[in-house]
C-alpha cells in the first residue's frame, strides 16, 4: 500500500517536472519572438518621431521617442528626446534626459553621440538658473512649483529654466507665496517669508489672493543724460560704424550653406555635432 502511494507521488512529481520544463521551453521560444515584435514596433515609432523632428514638431517627436524607449529601451531614444526637449525650451528636462541617456546600458551611446550628449547638456545648463530658496521658517515643509509644476529642491536649490517664471511655495499652515521672476543669471537667491494662515497682523487674510512679487534682477539702468550735445561729425561716425558692423554680420550669414543638415536647430542655435 505504502509502496503504491510512493509510486504515485513519484509519478506525479515527474509529471510536474515535465510540465515545468515544457513551460520553460515555451517561454524561451516565445521570448525572442515577443522581443522582436517590440523592436519592430519601436522602429515604426522612431520613424514617425524622425518625421515629426524633421518637420519641426518637437513636442510630438519627443513623446514618440519616449514611447519607443518604452517599447525597446535604447540610449539613442532618450538622447533624441533630450534634443527635442531642448528645442522646446525645456532645459531642465533636457538635462534629465541626457543623464538617463548616458546611464542607459541597453544599447548605449557610441562615442560620437556621447560627445553630442555632453555638448547638449552644456548648452542646456547655460540656460538654467540655480535658484537658492531661503525659506522662513526653516522647518516648514514646503512644496515648490515653477509655472504650476512641482520641481525637485536639493539642499535648498531648485534648477529652473531661464525666462519669466512663476514660483509658488506651498506649506501646510501657511499662506501660499508666489513670485514672478525673470531669470537670466546662473545663480539667484529668493527669500521666502511664509505667513501663518489667518495671522491678520502678519500678512493678508486667508481669503486674499496669493502674494505676487515681480522681480527683475537685471533690469536695465537708465543712462545719464549727455553733458553736451553731440556734433554732426560724431553722429556721422556712429552711423558709419553701425553700417560696417551690419555688413560684417550679413556677409557670413549670406554665405552659409542652408542645404547642409547639421542636426536639429532651434531658438538657441544649432546642435550640429552628430546627425541622428
Backbone as CSV, one residue per row, in Angstrom:
resi,resn,N_x,N_y,N_z,CA_x,CA_y,CA_z,C_x,C_y,C_z
1,UNK,0.835,-1.204,0.000,0.000,0.000,0.000,0.872,1.257,0.000
2,UNK,1.837,1.248,0.955,2.715,2.402,1.043,3.564,2.536,-0.220
3,UNK,3.971,1.419,-0.759,4.765,1.462,-1.981,3.983,2.037,-3.143
4,UNK,2.707,1.719,-3.202,1.874,2.250,-4.285,1.731,3.768,-4.177
5,UNK,1.576,4.240,-2.958,1.443,5.694,-2.764,2.730,6.407,-3.153
6,UNK,3.858,5.812,-2.760,5.124,6.410,-3.137,5.307,6.435,-4.649
7,UNK,4.853,5.355,-5.294,4.962,5.302,-6.743,4.126,6.384,-7.397
8,UNK,2.885,6.585,-6.851,2.026,7.632,-7.424,2.647,9.010,-7.226
9,UNK,3.216,9.228,-6.012,3.851,10.530,-5.755,5.031,10.754,-6.691
10,UNK,5.796,9.712,-6.890,6.939,9.839,-7.782,6.495,10.140,-9.203
11,UNK,5.420,9.471,-9.602,4.887,9.714,-10.943,4.359,11.133,-11.085
12,UNK,3.666,11.599,-10.035,3.146,12.974,-10.059,4.272,13.993,-10.097
13,UNK,5.359,13.699,-9.359,6.496,14.614,-9.366,7.137,14.700,-10.731
14,UNK,7.240,13.526,-11.407,7.827,13.540,-12.739,6.965,14.321,-13.716
15,UNK,5.621,14.157,-13.604,4.737,14.903,-14.490,4.856,16.412,-14.252
16,UNK,4.944,16.820,-12.964,5.084,18.241,-12.648,6.388,18.793,-13.199
17,UNK,7.464,17.993,-13.069,8.753,18.431,-13.588,8.717,18.567,-15.105
18,UNK,8.058,17.576,-15.745,7.957,17.639,-17.209,7.157,18.846,-17.658
19,UNK,6.094,19.181,-16.912,5.275,20.348,-17.258,6.071,21.637,-17.086
20,UNK,6.859,21.708,-15.983,7.664,22.908,-15.752,8.700,23.097,-16.853
21,UNK,9.326,21.993,-17.272,10.313,22.070,-18.344,9.675,22.508,-19.650
22,UNK,8.455,21.976,-19.908,7.752,22.345,-21.137,7.404,23.837,-21.149
23,UNK,6.945,24.348,-19.987,6.611,25.771,-19.906,7.852,26.642,-20.073
24,UNK,8.974,26.206,-19.460,10.216,26.964,-19.591,10.677,26.988,-21.036
25,UNK,10.536,25.832,-21.716,10.933,25.772,-23.113,10.061,26.667,-23.975
26,UNK,8.748,26.667,-23.673,7.821,27.521,-24.434,8.149,28.996,-24.227
27,UNK,8.454,29.370,-22.963,8.791,30.771,-22.677,10.067,31.171,-23.391
28,UNK,11.048,30.229,-23.415,12.308,30.540,-24.082,12.116,30.730,-25.580
29,UNK,11.166,29.974,-26.152,10.922,30.094,-27.584,10.142,31.344,-27.935
30,UNK,9.198,31.712,-27.072,8.331,32.858,-27.376,8.960,34.193,-27.009
31,UNK,9.907,34.206,-26.040,10.515,35.470,-25.614,11.197,36.196,-26.760
32,UNK,12.033,35.520,-27.570,12.650,36.247,-28.691,11.630,36.788,-29.673
33,UNK,10.549,36.038,-29.880,9.508,36.498,-30.803,8.857,37.771,-30.280
34,UNK,8.561,37.782,-28.957,7.949,38.972,-28.361,8.899,40.158,-28.426
35,UNK,10.195,39.895,-28.151,11.183,40.972,-28.196,11.309,41.525,-29.610
36,UNK,11.278,40.632,-30.598,11.350,41.085,-31.983,10.144,41.938,-32.348
37,UNK,8.971,41.547,-31.816,7.767,42.332,-32.080,7.860,43.730,-31.491
38,UNK,8.379,43.825,-30.248,8.524,45.135,-29.626,9.553,45.983,-30.372
39,UNK,10.636,45.361,-30.806,11.655,46.104,-31.557,11.096,46.632,-32.870
40,UNK,10.258,45.806,-33.519,9.642,46.242,-34.771,8.696,47.414,-34.525
41,UNK,7.915,47.309,-33.452,7.006,48.411,-33.106,7.801,49.676,-32.786
42,UNK,8.903,49.516,-32.053,9.720,50.673,-31.688,10.314,51.332,-32.929
43,UNK,10.742,50.528,-33.880,11.311,51.082,-35.112,10.287,51.923,-35.857
44,UNK,9.032,51.472,-35.882,7.979,52.237,-36.550,7.721,53.548,-35.811
45,UNK,7.733,53.495,-34.474,7.525,54.712,-33.691,8.670,55.699,-33.924
46,UNK,9.904,55.187,-33.986,11.051,56.051,-34.237,10.951,56.694,-35.622
47,UNK,10.481,55.939,-36.607,10.312,56.504,-37.951,9.353,57.686,-37.906
48,UNK,8.243,57.528,-37.213,7.274,58.625,-37.089,7.875,59.800,-36.318
49,UNK,8.661,59.479,-35.282,9.294,60.538,-34.489,10.287,61.326,-35.327
50,UNK,11.059,60.623,-36.152,12.030,61.307,-37.007,11.320,62.222,-38.003
51,UNK,10.197,61.778,-38.527,9.428,62.625,-39.447,8.944,63.886,-38.728
52,UNK,8.458,63.719,-37.499,7.994,64.878,-36.735,9.154,65.821,-36.431
53,UNK,10.330,65.271,-36.139,11.502,66.113,-35.851,11.893,66.933,-37.066
54,UNK,11.955,66.290,-38.237,12.334,66.996,-39.459,11.335,68.105,-39.766
55,UNK,10.058,67.854,-39.447,9.017,68.854,-39.696,8.965,69.929,-38.613
56,UNK,9.794,69.786,-37.572,9.810,70.787,-36.512,8.716,70.614,-35.481
57,UNK,8.047,69.451,-35.466,7.016,69.192,-34.458,7.703,68.541,-33.255
58,UNK,8.360,69.393,-32.465,9.263,68.897,-31.436,8.535,68.173,-30.302
59,UNK,7.385,68.667,-29.882,6.656,68.017,-28.787,6.217,66.612,-29.200
60,UNK,5.702,66.493,-30.410,5.288,65.178,-30.914,6.490,64.242,-31.019
61,UNK,7.598,64.764,-31.536,8.805,63.946,-31.680,9.303,63.457,-30.322
62,UNK,9.327,64.344,-29.352,9.804,63.951,-28.015,8.951,62.835,-27.422
63,UNK,7.636,62.980,-27.507,6.745,61.964,-26.943,6.907,60.624,-27.657
64,UNK,7.110,60.657,-28.965,7.275,59.410,-29.717,8.608,58.733,-29.394
65,UNK,9.664,59.509,-29.225,10.953,58.910,-28.846,10.846,58.230,-27.480
66,UNK,10.142,58.861,-26.556,9.966,58.250,-25.233,9.106,56.995,-25.324
67,UNK,8.120,57.008,-26.217,7.302,55.809,-26.428,8.152,54.670,-26.989
68,UNK,9.021,55.004,-27.935,9.911,53.988,-28.494,10.824,53.404,-27.428
69,UNK,11.267,54.238,-26.509,12.139,53.751,-25.437,11.398,52.792,-24.518
70,UNK,10.116,53.026,-24.314,9.321,52.109,-23.507,9.191,50.750,-24.195
71,UNK,9.064,50.753,-25.512,8.923,49.504,-26.255,10.241,48.740,-26.332
72,UNK,11.320,49.437,-26.601,12.638,48.803,-26.750,13.684,49.779,-26.230
73,UNK,14.045,49.678,-24.957,14.970,50.642,-24.354,16.299,50.729,-25.096
74,UNK,16.627,51.931,-25.534,17.912,52.225,-26.157,18.296,53.651,-25.781
75,UNK,19.580,53.858,-25.567,20.049,55.176,-25.139,19.757,56.258,-26.179
76,UNK,19.800,55.896,-27.462,19.599,56.885,-28.507,18.196,57.472,-28.467
77,UNK,17.211,56.676,-28.059,15.847,57.201,-27.956,15.782,58.326,-26.919
78,UNK,16.456,58.118,-25.794,16.468,59.139,-24.747,17.218,60.386,-25.205
79,UNK,18.310,60.192,-25.944,19.079,61.338,-26.420,18.280,62.158,-27.425
80,UNK,17.549,61.481,-28.299,16.714,62.206,-29.252,15.604,62.963,-28.536
81,UNK,15.033,62.361,-27.495,14.010,63.053,-26.709,14.607,64.266,-26.009
82,UNK,15.861,64.143,-25.568,16.530,65.274,-24.925,16.725,66.421,-25.908
83,UNK,17.152,66.095,-27.146,17.347,67.134,-28.157,16.030,67.836,-28.481
84,UNK,14.943,67.074,-28.555,13.634,67.675,-28.818,13.219,68.576,-27.658
85,UNK,13.497,68.156,-26.427,13.170,68.977,-25.259,13.937,70.293,-25.290
86,UNK,15.190,70.234,-25.719,15.997,71.454,-25.844,15.358,72.428,-26.829
87,UNK,14.910,71.906,-27.958,14.288,72.773,-28.963,12.989,73.383,-28.449
88,UNK,12.344,72.718,-27.500,11.112,73.234,-26.913,11.384,74.242,-25.803
89,UNK,12.664,74.440,-25.469,12.999,75.358,-24.379,12.851,74.746,-23.013
90,UNK,12.808,73.416,-22.935,12.681,72.708,-21.655,14.076,72.232,-21.239
91,UNK,14.830,73.148,-20.664,16.253,72.871,-20.453,16.513,71.951,-19.268
92,UNK,15.757,72.090,-18.198,15.944,71.172,-17.072,15.521,69.756,-17.477
93,UNK,14.466,69.645,-18.268,14.064,68.332,-18.779,15.135,67.751,-19.686
94,UNK,15.780,68.612,-20.469,16.875,68.169,-21.339,17.993,67.544,-20.515
95,UNK,18.363,68.213,-19.427,19.441,67.702,-18.582,19.093,66.340,-17.990
96,UNK,17.841,66.178,-17.560,17.425,64.901,-17.000,17.482,63.773,-18.019
97,UNK,17.037,64.045,-19.231,17.042,63.016,-20.273,18.458,62.686,-20.736
98,UNK,19.322,63.687,-20.802,20.717,63.418,-21.160,21.364,62.521,-20.114
99,UNK,21.092,62.805,-18.858,21.647,61.980,-17.772,21.178,60.533,-17.903
100,UNK,19.895,60.348,-18.214,19.378,58.992,-18.398,20.016,58.316,-19.606
101,UNK,20.197,59.075,-20.685,20.786,58.500,-21.899,22.215,58.037,-21.649
102,UNK,22.979,58.826,-20.927,24.366,58.460,-20.649,24.457,57.260,-19.702
103,UNK,23.429,57.080,-18.867,23.439,55.970,-17.913,22.824,54.693,-18.486
104,UNK,22.150,54.779,-19.630,21.477,53.609,-20.224,22.516,52.581,-20.681
105,UNK,22.380,51.357,-20.170,23.326,50.285,-20.528,22.811,49.406,-21.650
106,UNK,21.541,49.500,-21.971,20.975,48.716,-23.061,21.134,49.511,-24.358
107,UNK,21.981,49.028,-25.275,22.318,49.758,-26.498,22.822,51.147,-26.144
108,UNK,23.979,51.227,-25.458,24.496,52.530,-25.018,24.941,53.402,-26.188
109,UNK,25.194,54.664,-25.885,25.610,55.617,-26.905,27.030,55.317,-27.382
110,UNK,27.265,55.521,-28.681,28.625,55.397,-29.189,29.383,56.690,-28.864
111,UNK,30.699,56.705,-29.025,31.494,57.875,-28.606,31.055,59.199,-29.222
112,UNK,30.671,59.192,-30.505,30.263,60.451,-31.134,28.994,60.991,-30.501
113,UNK,28.080,60.104,-30.151,26.828,60.563,-29.542,27.024,60.907,-28.063
114,UNK,27.997,60.304,-27.415,28.343,60.732,-26.057,28.831,62.182,-26.094
115,UNK,29.631,62.511,-27.092,30.093,63.893,-27.257,28.925,64.831,-27.495
116,UNK,27.999,64.396,-28.352,26.792,65.194,-28.613,26.018,65.416,-27.318
117,UNK,25.838,64.360,-26.537,25.078,64.451,-25.287,25.740,65.417,-24.315
118,UNK,27.050,65.361,-24.205,27.763,66.247,-23.294,27.648,67.699,-23.734
119,UNK,27.725,67.950,-25.034,27.573,69.313,-25.538,26.146,69.813,-25.315
120,UNK,25.179,68.941,-25.543,23.778,69.309,-25.340,23.522,69.663,-23.875
121,UNK,24.084,68.875,-22.963,23.920,69.167,-21.539,24.563,70.502,-21.181
122,UNK,25.710,70.785,-21.777,26.388,72.057,-21.504,25.547,73.240,-21.980
123,UNK,24.956,73.100,-23.168,24.102,74.175,-23.704,22.869,74.370,-22.819
124,UNK,22.252,73.267,-22.417,21.039,73.367,-21.600,21.346,73.947,-20.223
125,UNK,22.467,73.545,-19.638,22.833,74.037,-18.307,23.059,75.550,-18.332
126,UNK,23.593,76.061,-19.433,23.836,77.506,-19.545,22.539,78.301,-19.631
127,UNK,21.431,77.636,-19.863,20.132,78.303,-19.984,19.226,77.994,-18.797
128,UNK,19.839,77.635,-17.681,19.089,77.395,-16.446,19.683,78.233,-15.318
129,UNK,18.880,78.445,-14.290,19.300,79.193,-13.104,19.202,78.296,-11.877
130,UNK,20.250,78.327,-11.058,20.209,77.650,-9.763,19.550,78.619,-8.786
131,UNK,18.283,78.363,-8.484,17.505,79.262,-7.633,17.631,78.794,-6.181
132,UNK,18.332,79.610,-5.371,18.523,79.273,-3.961,17.389,79.863,-3.138
133,UNK,16.664,79.003,-2.462,15.489,79.424,-1.697,15.850,79.568,-0.222
134,UNK,15.596,80.746,0.320,15.772,80.990,1.756,14.385,81.118,2.366
135,UNK,13.901,80.028,2.935,12.519,79.957,3.415,12.483,80.123,4.923
136,UNK,11.624,81.010,5.382,11.407,81.221,6.807,9.946,80.963,7.147
137,UNK,9.656,80.127,8.127,10.602,79.418,8.999,11.288,78.260,8.273
138,UNK,12.506,77.950,8.698,13.307,76.946,8.014,12.742,75.540,8.135
139,UNK,11.976,75.287,9.215,11.466,73.932,9.419,10.150,73.677,8.685
140,UNK,9.662,74.653,7.925,8.407,74.464,7.186,8.619,73.456,6.058
141,UNK,7.707,72.500,5.942,7.765,71.504,4.876,6.997,72.059,3.683
142,UNK,7.730,72.404,2.645,7.140,73.138,1.535,7.107,72.302,0.267
143,UNK,6.218,72.697,-0.624,6.169,72.187,-1.994,6.464,73.358,-2.919
144,UNK,7.444,73.182,-3.800,7.865,74.255,-4.700,7.366,73.941,-6.107
145,UNK,6.711,74.926,-6.717,6.210,74.773,-8.075,6.771,75.879,-8.958
146,UNK,7.110,75.531,-10.176,7.531,76.502,-11.177,6.539,76.426,-12.326
147,UNK,5.854,77.542,-12.582,4.785,77.557,-13.594,3.790,76.436,-13.323
148,UNK,3.455,76.270,-12.030,2.454,75.314,-11.537,2.869,73.849,-11.704
149,UNK,4.152,73.595,-11.895,4.666,72.226,-11.944,5.629,72.016,-10.791
150,UNK,5.436,70.935,-10.061,6.295,70.652,-8.911,7.718,70.373,-9.382
151,UNK,8.687,70.987,-8.706,10.091,70.777,-9.041,10.817,70.230,-7.824
152,UNK,11.929,69.553,-8.099,12.740,68.991,-7.027,13.647,70.070,-6.441
153,UNK,13.764,70.072,-5.123,14.639,71.010,-4.426,15.675,70.196,-3.668
154,UNK,16.943,70.418,-3.980,18.044,69.695,-3.339,18.916,70.696,-2.609
155,UNK,19.037,70.515,-1.285,19.839,71.425,-0.460,19.404,72.874,-0.648
156,UNK,18.086,73.073,-0.762,17.554,74.425,-0.882,17.694,75.058,-2.246
157,UNK,18.099,74.275,-3.253,18.314,74.821,-4.595,17.425,74.115,-5.604
158,UNK,16.730,74.892,-6.410,15.899,74.365,-7.493,16.497,74.829,-8.822
159,UNK,16.554,73.918,-9.768,17.057,74.254,-11.104,15.871,74.678,-11.966
160,UNK,15.939,75.897,-12.517,14.795,76.491,-13.222,15.253,77.020,-14.583
161,UNK,14.431,76.826,-15.593,14.733,77.338,-16.924,14.732,78.865,-16.926
162,UNK,15.575,79.439,-17.780,15.588,80.887,-17.941,14.235,81.383,-18.473
163,UNK,13.994,82.669,-18.236,12.763,83.287,-18.706,11.937,83.796,-17.537
164,UNK,10.746,84.260,-17.838,9.850,84.722,-16.781,9.115,83.517,-16.205
165,UNK,9.326,83.259,-14.932,8.775,82.073,-14.278,7.985,82.471,-13.040
166,UNK,6.884,81.760,-12.823,6.082,81.955,-11.623,6.487,80.903,-10.601
167,UNK,7.028,81.359,-9.482,7.475,80.468,-8.418,6.405,80.453,-7.330
168,UNK,5.900,79.295,-7.010,4.863,79.147,-5.996,5.387,78.249,-4.881
169,UNK,5.223,78.706,-3.626,5.651,77.951,-2.453,4.419,77.659,-1.606
170,UNK,4.152,76.379,-1.368,3.003,75.970,-0.555,3.485,75.189,0.661
171,UNK,2.855,75.456,1.786,3.179,74.729,3.014,1.940,74.698,3.892
172,UNK,1.683,73.552,4.514,0.517,73.409,5.391,0.636,74.393,6.550
173,UNK,-0.446,75.148,6.794,-0.467,76.116,7.888,0.054,77.491,7.525
174,UNK,0.402,77.692,6.230,0.930,78.984,5.811,0.229,79.450,4.544
175,UNK,0.217,80.780,4.390,-0.322,81.354,3.162,0.558,80.936,1.974
176,UNK,-0.056,80.778,0.808,0.700,80.481,-0.401,1.541,81.689,-0.806
177,UNK,2.801,81.451,-1.050,3.706,82.511,-1.501,3.901,82.368,-3.003
178,UNK,3.853,83.480,-3.710,4.017,83.450,-5.159,4.861,84.629,-5.607
179,UNK,5.788,84.366,-6.506,6.635,85.426,-7.043,6.864,85.184,-8.521
180,UNK,6.856,86.249,-9.294,7.162,86.179,-10.716,8.593,86.672,-10.902
181,UNK,9.472,85.780,-11.358,10.887,86.111,-11.509,11.286,86.091,-12.975
182,UNK,12.140,87.009,-13.346,12.764,86.972,-14.659,14.173,86.428,-14.459
183,UNK,14.390,85.195,-14.874,15.647,84.504,-14.603,16.553,84.558,-15.824
184,UNK,17.744,85.095,-15.631,18.720,85.160,-16.715,20.119,84.777,-16.253
185,UNK,20.354,84.801,-14.952,21.678,84.572,-14.412,21.874,83.103,-14.014
186,UNK,23.120,82.633,-13.908,23.362,81.241,-13.496,22.868,80.955,-12.086
187,UNK,22.971,81.942,-11.172,22.562,81.758,-9.781,21.724,82.951,-9.340
188,UNK,20.734,82.647,-8.515,19.895,83.721,-7.981,19.304,83.271,-6.650
189,UNK,19.137,84.239,-5.748,18.562,83.964,-4.425,17.115,84.445,-4.397
190,UNK,16.301,83.737,-3.624,14.908,84.151,-3.411,14.573,83.949,-1.943
191,UNK,14.256,85.043,-1.276,13.855,84.989,0.131,12.351,84.783,0.195
192,UNK,11.926,83.773,0.955,10.508,83.409,1.033,10.052,83.496,2.483
193,UNK,9.477,84.636,2.900,8.939,84.734,4.262,7.497,84.221,4.303
194,UNK,7.300,83.042,4.858,5.963,82.453,4.904,5.139,83.098,6.019
195,UNK,3.879,83.337,5.745,2.958,83.940,6.712,1.995,82.882,7.220
196,UNK,1.907,82.697,8.540,0.956,81.698,9.075,-0.471,81.998,8.631
197,UNK,-1.218,80.962,8.358,-2.606,81.119,7.919,-3.421,81.829,8.987
198,UNK,-4.166,82.860,8.571,-5.053,83.553,9.493,-4.371,84.563,10.372
199,UNK,-3.078,84.801,10.200,-2.366,85.784,11.030,-2.606,87.164,10.443
200,UNK,-3.638,87.864,10.957,-4.038,89.155,10.393,-2.931,90.195,10.525
201,UNK,-2.224,90.132,11.640,-1.229,91.164,11.867,0.038,90.929,11.063
202,UNK,0.218,89.689,10.599,1.463,89.363,9.924,1.346,89.322,8.405
203,UNK,0.164,89.315,7.887,0.055,89.206,6.441,-1.376,89.323,5.986
204,UNK,-1.654,88.970,4.724,-3.002,89.080,4.168,-3.935,88.066,4.784
205,UNK,-5.243,88.309,4.638,-6.247,87.382,5.146,-6.249,86.101,4.341
206,UNK,-6.916,85.100,4.896,-6.962,83.799,4.229,-7.624,83.901,2.874
207,UNK,-8.648,84.755,2.775,-9.385,84.828,1.526,-8.738,85.781,0.526
208,UNK,-7.630,86.394,0.912,-6.927,87.242,-0.044,-6.190,86.386,-1.052
209,UNK,-5.991,86.877,-2.278,-5.224,86.100,-3.271,-3.773,85.979,-2.837
210,UNK,-3.056,84.980,-3.364,-1.638,84.823,-3.023,-0.854,86.081,-3.360
211,UNK,0.160,86.321,-2.516,1.003,87.475,-2.792,1.777,87.261,-4.069
212,UNK,1.990,88.303,-4.792,2.729,88.196,-6.048,3.769,89.312,-6.085
213,UNK,4.990,88.907,-6.208,6.097,89.848,-6.257,6.748,89.759,-7.613
214,UNK,6.918,90.855,-8.265,7.565,90.875,-9.575,9.003,91.343,-9.372
215,UNK,9.918,90.471,-9.746,11.341,90.735,-9.530,12.062,90.609,-10.852
216,UNK,12.824,91.587,-11.198,13.691,91.519,-12.380,15.094,91.868,-11.908
217,UNK,15.926,90.840,-11.656,17.241,91.110,-11.073,18.198,91.845,-11.994
218,UNK,17.901,91.856,-13.280,18.835,92.511,-14.211,18.134,93.591,-15.016
219,UNK,17.275,94.357,-14.352,16.574,95.435,-15.038,17.572,96.471,-15.537
220,UNK,17.384,96.960,-16.767,18.352,97.925,-17.319,18.378,99.220,-16.513
221,UNK,19.557,99.776,-16.301,19.734,101.017,-15.561,19.745,102.165,-16.560
222,UNK,18.872,103.146,-16.379,18.831,104.248,-17.341,20.154,104.989,-17.372
223,UNK,20.601,105.328,-18.563,21.847,106.047,-18.736,21.648,107.526,-18.390
224,UNK,22.661,108.174,-17.815,22.529,109.608,-17.508,22.455,110.433,-18.787
225,UNK,21.829,111.566,-18.657,21.691,112.458,-19.814,23.065,112.931,-20.266
226,UNK,23.281,113.050,-21.553,24.594,113.519,-22.045,24.881,114.937,-21.561
227,UNK,26.158,115.185,-21.294,26.536,116.503,-20.771,26.488,117.585,-21.841
228,UNK,26.734,117.179,-23.079,26.702,118.188,-24.137,26.090,117.571,-25.392
229,UNK,25.630,118.376,-26.265,25.015,117.914,-27.496,26.071,117.327,-28.418
230,UNK,25.742,116.155,-28.964,26.674,115.504,-29.870,26.726,116.281,-31.182
231,UNK,27.854,116.366,-31.765,28.006,117.105,-33.018,27.601,116.230,-34.183
232,UNK,27.397,116.871,-35.322,27.042,116.128,-36.521,28.126,115.176,-36.951
233,UNK,29.395,115.517,-36.660,30.505,114.643,-37.045,30.452,113.331,-36.281
234,UNK,30.218,113.404,-34.956,30.139,112.183,-34.140,28.975,111.319,-34.598
235,UNK,27.839,111.939,-34.888,26.683,111.185,-35.349,26.992,110.477,-36.657
236,UNK,27.707,111.171,-37.547,28.057,110.548,-38.825,28.974,109.369,-38.639
237,UNK,29.957,109.488,-37.757,30.875,108.385,-37.497,30.121,107.194,-36.915
238,UNK,29.160,107.475,-36.019,28.371,106.398,-35.410,27.591,105.635,-36.463
239,UNK,26.957,106.361,-37.369,26.196,105.715,-38.436,27.109,104.854,-39.295
240,UNK,28.290,105.322,-39.589,29.225,104.557,-40.417,29.635,103.275,-39.720
241,UNK,29.917,103.371,-38.427,30.309,102.179,-37.660,29.196,101.148,-37.668
242,UNK,27.945,101.598,-37.486,26.794,100.684,-37.480,26.666,99.988,-38.825
243,UNK,26.856,100.757,-39.924,26.733,100.163,-41.256,27.814,99.114,-41.488
244,UNK,29.048,99.409,-41.070,30.138,98.439,-41.236,29.854,97.177,-40.450
245,UNK,29.370,97.321,-39.212,29.051,96.147,-38.393,27.951,95.322,-39.027
246,UNK,26.936,95.989,-39.581,25.834,95.262,-40.215,26.324,94.460,-41.403
247,UNK,27.231,95.048,-42.197,27.779,94.328,-43.348,28.607,93.142,-42.892
248,UNK,29.390,93.325,-41.830,30.237,92.240,-41.312,29.404,91.069,-40.838
249,UNK,28.206,91.342,-40.306,27.332,90.257,-39.847,26.584,89.630,-41.004
250,UNK,26.126,90.441,-41.945,25.267,89.942,-43.019,26.018,89.078,-44.006
251,UNK,27.292,89.414,-44.302,28.040,88.668,-45.319,28.229,87.215,-44.939
252,UNK,28.723,86.887,-43.707,28.859,85.462,-43.359,27.539,84.717,-43.391
253,UNK,26.455,85.405,-42.971,25.149,84.733,-42.987,24.724,84.420,-44.406
254,UNK,25.029,85.344,-45.331,24.637,85.124,-46.721,25.424,84.001,-47.360
255,UNK,26.644,83.741,-46.841,27.495,82.710,-47.425,27.232,81.338,-46.850
256,UNK,26.367,81.206,-45.839,26.085,79.909,-45.245,25.366,79.007,-46.216
257,UNK,25.670,77.716,-46.130,25.006,76.732,-46.979,23.798,76.208,-46.242
258,UNK,22.618,76.701,-46.590,21.406,76.301,-45.871,20.978,74.892,-46.196
259,UNK,21.587,74.268,-47.206,21.190,72.918,-47.579,21.888,71.852,-46.753
260,UNK,22.859,72.219,-45.920,23.583,71.242,-45.121,22.769,70.918,-43.879
261,UNK,22.575,69.638,-43.613,21.822,69.210,-42.437,22.799,69.022,-41.288
262,UNK,22.918,70.040,-40.438,23.865,69.992,-39.322,23.221,69.454,-38.054
263,UNK,22.013,68.958,-38.131,21.364,68.468,-36.925,20.221,69.378,-36.535
264,UNK,19.569,69.077,-35.437,18.408,69.855,-35.016,18.791,71.279,-34.659
265,UNK,17.954,72.215,-35.066,18.198,73.614,-34.754,16.968,74.177,-34.081
266,UNK,17.181,75.271,-33.352,16.068,75.886,-32.656,16.393,77.305,-32.279
267,UNK,15.639,77.878,-31.347,15.821,79.283,-30.995,17.181,79.569,-30.381
268,UNK,17.890,78.561,-29.931,19.182,78.778,-29.286,20.340,78.302,-30.141
269,UNK,20.141,78.124,-31.432,21.235,77.771,-32.320,21.290,76.293,-32.624
270,UNK,22.196,75.947,-33.540,22.305,74.572,-33.995,22.952,73.674,-32.965
271,UNK,22.530,72.440,-32.932,23.154,71.420,-32.102,24.070,70.575,-32.977
272,UNK,24.697,71.175,-33.978,25.376,70.427,-35.026,26.643,69.757,-34.523
273,UNK,26.484,68.527,-34.039,27.633,67.724,-33.642,27.531,66.358,-34.317
274,UNK,26.354,65.765,-34.264,26.166,64.448,-34.858,24.780,64.404,-35.469
275,UNK,24.649,63.709,-36.573,23.339,63.569,-37.219,22.654,62.343,-36.667
276,UNK,21.403,62.489,-36.326,20.651,61.351,-35.791,20.259,60.421,-36.937
